[in-house]
Amino acid sequence: MENTEILNVTLIEPRFKHPAIFEKFDSLLGGQQFTILNDHDPKPLYYQLLGERGNIFTWEYLENGPEWWKVRISKKAEDAQEETIGEMVAKDYRKAQVFKKFGIDFCCGGKKALSEVCDKKGLDIHKVQAELSAVDEITVGSSVDFQAWDLAFLSDYIINTHHRYVKENIPFLSELSLKVARVHGDHHPELVRIAEVFSGIAADLSQHLVKEESVLFPYIKELVSAQKNGGSLPLPSFGNVTNPIKVMEMEHEGAGEDLSEIRLLSSDYLVPEDACTSYRILFKKLEEFENDLHQHVHLENNILFPKAIELESQLK
């Protein structure tokens, strides 16, 4: 029988809310569901559930504020648990081009199943699957196999390649977006909003990189060292590696959503006829920045982070 129980979490003491929800979810059989009722958007619960239980559930808003939020959480049947978009790209990065063609986020939203994304975006899943299958039939060339890389080396690669790119380009893009908005904003008001959104991206990513370089990546390197040298497992202040990873993934998703807004505001970086050279450079660099972030987040969300979680588990 289908489980349709409503769990009113407003009646639960705050520190017991998430444990009660997890206990209820864990008691479900595949195909069963329950509904939570809350007085604010429980989106952080979604990320926690995804991080700790994986892609084994569906999340459906039945009511979405402003006073009450009602969400139906269903546990997938074992035979219905699809490979996630991130897992597909981790196995074969060429598939990222297919997802990009259809406007599917393969990095920040990589933990979602293809059927879920296609349903939300109104895409023909059979058409997407056909193009993904066509990629499988193409002989793989000498592409870089990031999956085989040592995690410490991969961490350094991300810092030296993608973190460096972000740090070098944020000041330039921040200044340029403000300049173009000031000159062309009267006739193209979307440029003012683009400058505002990028300012937020710049601030958030700058803090994000510091946290990765000073906390998460050094711990991952300690895990690698413990594995190689047979040393003891380091005891971090944050508990276990899933905790900072969940924070990083939430911040990745935020940056991805902001860049998607910029892409929408700019009509896919379409330059108008009256655009000056600075205007054209801005759109070209914003698209380049977005592409770099996709590769950057893919390496972390779909390869580095899952392997770090697995390594820590093996060492315990």
C-alpha positions in Angstrom: 0.0 0.0 0.0 1.3 3.5 -0.9 2.4 5.5 2.1 0.9 9.0 2.0 1.5 10.0 5.6 2.0 13.8 6.3 4.8 14.6 8.7 4.3 18.1 10.1 7.9 19.0 11.0 6.8 22.4 12.6 5.7 20.3 15.6 9.2 18.8 16.0 12.0 20.4 18.0 14.4 21.9 15.4 17.4 19.7 16.4 15.3 16.6 15.9 13.7 17.6 12.6 16.2 16.2 10.1 16.8 13.0 12.1 13.1 12.3 12.2 12.8 12.9 8.5 15.7 10.6 7.8 14.3 7.9 10.1 11.0 8.1 8.3 12.7 7.9 4.8 14.9 5.0 5.9 11.7 3.1 7.0 10.2 3.3 3.5 10.3 0.5 1.0 11.0 1.1 -2.7 8.0 2.9 -4.2 6.6 4.2 -0.9 6.4 7.9 -0.1 5.5 10.4 2.6 4.9 14.2 2.7 6.5 16.8 4.9 4.8 20.0 5.9 7.0 23.0 6.9 6.8 26.7 7.4 9.8 27.5 5.2 11.4 26.0 2.1 13.2 22.7 3.2 15.7 22.8 0.2 18.7 22.3 2.5 17.1 18.9 3.5 17.1 18.0 -0.2 20.9 18.5 -0.5 21.5 16.6 2.8 19.3 13.7 1.7 21.0 13.6 -1.7 24.5 13.7 -0.1 23.8 11.1 2.5 21.4 8.7 0.7 22.3 9.4 -2.9 19.9 9.6 -5.9 17.4 7.1 -4.5 14.4 9.4 -4.0 12.2 11.9 -5.8 11.4 15.4 -4.5 8.1 17.0 -5.5 6.8 20.3 -4.3 3.0 20.1 -3.7 2.8 23.5 -2.1 5.6 26.1 -2.4 5.0 29.0 0.1 4.7 31.7 1.0 3.3 30.4 4.3 3.5 26.7 3.9 5.7 24.3 2.0 4.6 20.8 1.3 7.0 18.3 -0.3 6.3 14.7 -1.3 9.4 12.5 -0.9 9.3 9.1 -2.6 11.9 6.3 -2.3 12.7 4.9 -5.7 12.3 1.2 -6.4 15.7 -0.5 -6.8 15.2 -1.2 -10.4 14.1 2.5 -11.0 17.3 4.0 -9.7 18.8 5.7 -12.8 22.4 6.6 -13.4 22.8 10.3 -12.7 23.9 12.8 -15.3 27.1 13.4 -13.4 27.9 9.7 -13.4 27.4 9.6 -17.1 29.8 12.5 -17.7 32.3 11.1 -15.2 32.5 7.9 -17.3 32.6 9.7 -20.6 33.2 13.5 -20.7 32.2 13.7 -24.3 28.6 13.4 -23.2 28.9 16.8 -21.6 28.6 18.3 -25.1 25.2 16.5 -25.6 23.9 17.8 -22.3 25.2 21.3 -23.1 23.4 21.2 -26.5 20.1 20.5 -24.7 20.7 23.1 -22.0 21.1 20.4 -19.3 23.4 21.2 -16.4 25.8 18.3 -16.0 28.0 19.8 -13.3 26.1 21.7 -10.6 22.9 19.7 -11.2 24.8 16.5 -12.0 23.2 14.4 -9.2 19.8 14.4 -11.0 18.6 11.6 -13.2 18.1 12.3 -16.9 14.4 11.5 -16.8 13.8 14.0 -14.0 15.6 16.8 -15.8 14.0 16.1 -19.2 10.6 16.1 -17.5 11.2 19.4 -15.8 12.6 21.1 -19.0 10.0 19.6 -21.3 12.7 17.7 -23.4 12.1 14.6 -25.4 14.2 12.1 -23.4 14.3 9.6 -26.3 16.0 12.2 -28.5 18.6 13.0 -25.8 19.2 9.3 -25.2 19.7 8.7 -28.9 22.5 11.4 -29.0 24.1 9.9 -25.9 24.1 6.5 -27.5 25.7 7.9 -30.6 28.5 9.2 -28.5 29.0 5.6 -27.1 29.5 4.4 -30.7 32.3 6.8 -31.4 35.8 5.4 -30.8 37.4 7.1 -27.8 40.6 9.0 -28.7 43.4 10.1 -26.5 41.3 12.1 -24.1 42.4 12.8 -20.5 41.2 10.1 -18.1 40.6 12.2 -14.9 39.1 9.1 -13.2 42.5 7.4 -13.1 44.3 10.4 -11.5 45.6 10.4 -7.9 43.3 12.5 -5.8 46.1 14.7 -4.5 47.2 15.4 -8.1 43.7 16.0 -9.2 43.3 18.5 -6.4 46.4 20.4 -7.4 45.3 20.3 -11.1 42.0 21.9 -10.1 43.7 24.6 -8.1 46.4 25.4 -10.7 44.0 25.3 -13.7 40.5 26.2 -12.7 41.0 28.1 -9.4 43.7 30.1 -11.1 41.4 30.9 -14.0 38.6 32.1 -11.7 41.0 34.3 -9.7 42.5 35.9 -12.8 39.2 36.6 -14.6 36.9 37.8 -11.7 38.5 41.3 -11.5 38.5 41.8 -15.2 34.9 40.6 -15.7 33.7 42.5 -12.7 35.1 45.8 -14.0 34.0 45.1 -17.6 30.4 44.2 -16.7 30.1 47.4 -14.6 31.5 49.5 -17.5 29.3 48.0 -20.1 26.2 48.3 -17.9 27.1 52.0 -17.3 27.5 52.8 -21.0 24.7 50.6 -22.5 22.4 50.1 -19.6 19.8 52.7 -20.7 19.1 50.8 -23.9 19.9 47.4 -22.6 18.7 47.2 -19.0 19.5 43.5 -18.8 23.1 44.5 -18.6 22.6 46.2 -15.2 21.2 42.9 -13.8 24.0 40.9 -15.4 26.6 43.1 -13.6 24.7 42.6 -10.3 24.5 38.9 -10.7 28.2 38.6 -11.7 29.1 40.7 -8.7 27.4 38.1 -6.5 29.2 35.3 -8.3 32.5 37.0 -7.8 32.1 37.4 -4.1 30.7 33.9 -3.5 33.3 32.1 -5.6 36.2 34.0 -4.1 35.2 32.8 -0.6 34.4 29.3 -2.0 38.0 28.9 -3.4 39.5 29.8 -0.1 37.5 27.2 1.8 38.5 24.5 -0.7 42.1 25.4 -0.7 42.5 25.8 3.1 40.1 23.2 4.4 38.8 20.5 2.0 41.6 19.9 -0.4 44.3 19.6 2.3 42.2 17.0 4.1 41.8 15.1 0.9 45.6 15.1 0.5 45.9 13.8 4.0 43.5 10.9 3.1 45.7 10.1 0.1 48.8 10.2 2.3 47.3 7.9 4.9 46.3 5.4 2.2 49.8 5.4 0.7 51.8 5.4 3.9 49.6 3.4 6.1 49.2 6.3 8.5 46.2 7.0 10.8 43.1 8.7 9.5 43.2 12.4 10.2 40.6 13.8 12.6 39.1 16.9 11.1 37.1 19.5 13.0 34.2 19.2 10.5 33.5 15.5 11.4 33.8 13.7 8.1 34.5 14.7 4.5 30.8 14.6 3.4 30.1 17.7 5.5 32.3 20.2 3.7 31.5 18.5 0.4 27.8 19.1 0.9 28.5 22.8 1.5 30.8 23.0 -1.6 28.1 21.3 -3.8 25.4 23.7 -2.6 27.7 26.6 -3.5 28.4 25.1 -6.9 24.7 24.8 -7.5 24.2 28.5 -6.5 27.0 29.6 -8.9 25.5 27.5 -11.7 22.0 29.0 -11.2 23.5 32.5 -11.3 25.3 31.8 -14.5 22.2 30.3 -16.0 20.4 33.5 -15.2 23.1 35.5 -17.0 22.8 33.2 -20.0 19.0 33.8 -20.0 19.4 37.5 -19.6 21.9 37.7 -22.5 19.8 35.4 -24.8 22.6 32.9 -24.9 25.2 35.6 -25.1 23.7 37.1 -28.3 25.4 40.3 -29.1 23.1 43.1 -30.4 24.0 45.2 -33.5 24.8 48.3 -31.5 27.3 46.5 -29.2 30.7 48.1 -28.8 33.9 46.1 -28.6 33.8 46.0 -24.8 30.2 44.7 -25.0 31.3 41.9 -27.3 34.3 41.0 -25.2 32.1 40.8 -22.1 29.7 38.3 -23.6 32.5 36.2 -25.0 34.4 36.1 -21.7 31.2 35.4 -19.7 30.5 32.4 -21.9 34.1 31.3 -21.5 33.8 31.7 -17.7 30.7 29.6 -17.7 32.3 26.8 -19.7 35.4 26.7 -17.4 33.1 26.5 -14.4 31.3 23.6 -15.9 34.5 21.6 -16.3 35.7 22.8 -12.9 32.6 21.7 -11.0 32.4 18.4 -13.0 35.9 17.4 -11.8 34.9 18.1 -8.2 31.3 17.0 -8.0 31.5 14.0 -10.2 35.0 12.7 -9.6 37.0 14.2 -6.8 34.3 14.4 -4.1 32.8 10.9 -4.6 36.3 9.3 -4.6 37.2 11.3 -1.4 34.1 10.0 0.3 34.9 6.5 -0.7 38.5 6.8 0.3 37.7 8.1 3.8 35.2 5.3 4.2 37.9 2.7 3.3 40.3 4.1 5.9 37.8 4.1 8.8 
